[in-house]
Amino acid sequence: MNKYYLLLFIFFICCFCACNKDKPNSGLFDATAFVGSNDGKLYAVDLQAGSKKWEFATGMGIFSSPQVYNSKVYCGSGDSRLYALDVVTGAKQWEFKTGNGISSNFTIADGVVYVGSYDFKVYALDAQTGVKKWEFATGSYIQSTPAISGGVLYIGGTDQKLYAIDISTGLQKWALTVGGSVTSSPAVANGLVFIGCADQKLYAVDAATGEKKWEYLTGGRIDSDPKVQNGVVYIGSRDKKLYALNALDGSKKWELLTGGEFFAAPAIKDNVLYAGCSDKKLYAIDLASGSTKWTYTGNDIIGGPLVTNNFLYAGCWDNSLYTFDISSGKGTKKFTSAGAIYTAPAILMSDGTIINSN
């Protein structure tokens, strides 16, 4: 190889490495993040360049995590509306107006969007058209995210109830009254529904009948969402602790004391739990032992984390979306908006794979 071709070869290698610095899995990388902000806008962010692809302005702050489904990105806003936007251009496809603000996350399943609102109602909407299929009235505002399992929607209400609703008809199957308001979102596993409550308890409830199976008392109200894996339920409390409980009987396996309260939902990947905390730390915790693998200290991580193959993304009080290497915990500010980012992003991978927060 002569000198000219050698230099040309080195040049292309250097260019390839520079362009793939955030692409550890050869050709596969995290391409676009969709993230909502308290500035009232939904942003599409190029994760390689850290630049804005497009933005869509709603009428109020966004506290609901966006989701991507069938070439659309969906977004709930404090302006009482759920929006469906073109995933490439950000052009509005449809909007649906509820009677009050939307601050909870929503769930999309089999072409239907299920969303709760501050107008005390849960809605089922056609994901393609936005046409309402049914609505269900509760006794107070909704901050809980619906969970769908076996043709049933489970959701908590601030009227101190956990509801089970038939997703075909919108009719109530059962409702369980608990000891406080429910802003936590349910998790369903092995015939049980797990839900946190303002009465400081985590409840395990029979998914078919609504019968309470067990409860576990923490030292603070529970606003965070439970996560279940391999027969263990994990929950953060405002008593500054993270708990691992046996999903069958509620017996404690371990607890981890931190320096702050837990509000946002944690994320689990490859036997590691990731959770943001009000002590301005992001924790990576070994599921088996409860030991801390690493922590990142910065501004309050207020958005629930979302994990891809190699990275974790989380929103922050400083108006920014951060990306973290899941092996080391090294954090990088990826994008900054004009308002705090309370939401977890939705990620579109370079191969078209979609990763939503729930």
Order of alpha helices (4+ residues) and beta strands (2+ residues): alpha-beta-beta-beta-beta-beta-beta-beta-beta-beta-beta-beta-beta-beta-beta-beta-beta-beta-beta-beta-beta-beta-beta-beta-beta-beta-beta-beta-beta-beta-beta-beta-beta-beta
